[in-house]
Amino acid sequence: MKLGLVPYTPYDWRTMTVEAAQDVRQLGYRGLSFFFDAPLDADDATVTRLREVLRAADLDAAQANGKYEALVNPDDTLRALGVRALSALCRIGRQLDAHSIYVRPGGMNPNGHWYAHPDNHTPATFDRLIDSLRQVSAVAETEGVILGIEGHVLSALDTPERVVDLFDAVGSPALQFNLDPVNFIGTVRDVHDTTRVLNALFDQLGARTVATHAKDLALGNALVVHIEEVIPGQGTLDYALFLRRLEQSCPDGYVFIEHLPPESVPAARAFITAEAARLGLRLEI
């Protein structure tokens, strides 16, 4: 496994320097996730420059992420634009030798791709996602890159079974899984029994996992249910099981620290590296 970082404030891929990349490497990360705010406008020369900067610093482009219209948008014109932008991200990923291309399933809430909406779970929304990903997967196969799609209880991919359904429907070896177990914790019972959720995810999707997000979770101390993200090691996620099963399923994949402000990242990194060492697992940093 390789330790990677999804920075709280993305590095500007256009101006990344060898010195900045070396700083990330010296902090103990094998790779970095890059966010492209306009994939369709990314020029080849600047992408190539970034690749050479990373090579000089011995830092991987661990994942290529980007901004694009929701893949489930009912407006066919806008959805087609999203397909085009994600396809452009595939070409960027190929130029960077990125380990994977991050894919969000999108949603119907106008406030954001990961916000709740009742129509996120309808057959029509799921069918649009299938159609979009069939198109993008064809591009990914041509470019020789791997897509890593993430799920969430608020999205069309709200259960491990639903993710399997998507893989079966799209039918492309280029479409794989970006596993974030915290995203599949949707009930109080889940918070108290993460072992059950983790085993379900790995049993059904471990063989398709190419990367994972290392987070943790806890119940908020409030009168209604609030499931909050916390620093790894400070919540209820069964990290020993998580890392063991990840090593078995995805020994060469990336473990990304994400969603943490800079001041909290060192604690997360320290816990993950210490836990891997305690378990006798190989974690490349």
Secondary structure, DSSP 4 states (H G I P E B T S, - for coil): -EEEE--SS---TTT--HHHHHHHHHTT-SEEEEEES-GGG--HHHHHHHHHHHHHHT-EEEEEEE----TT-SSHHHHHHHHHHHHHHHHHHHHHT-S-EEE----S-TT-TTS--GGGGSHHHHHHHHHHHHHHHHHHHHHT--EEE---TTSS--SHHHHHHHHHHH--TTEEEEE-GGGG--SHHHHH-HHHHHHHHHHHHGGGEEEEEE-EEEE-SSSS--EEEE-TTSSS--HHHHHHHHHHH-TTSEEEE-S--GGGHHHHHHHHHHHHHHHT---B-
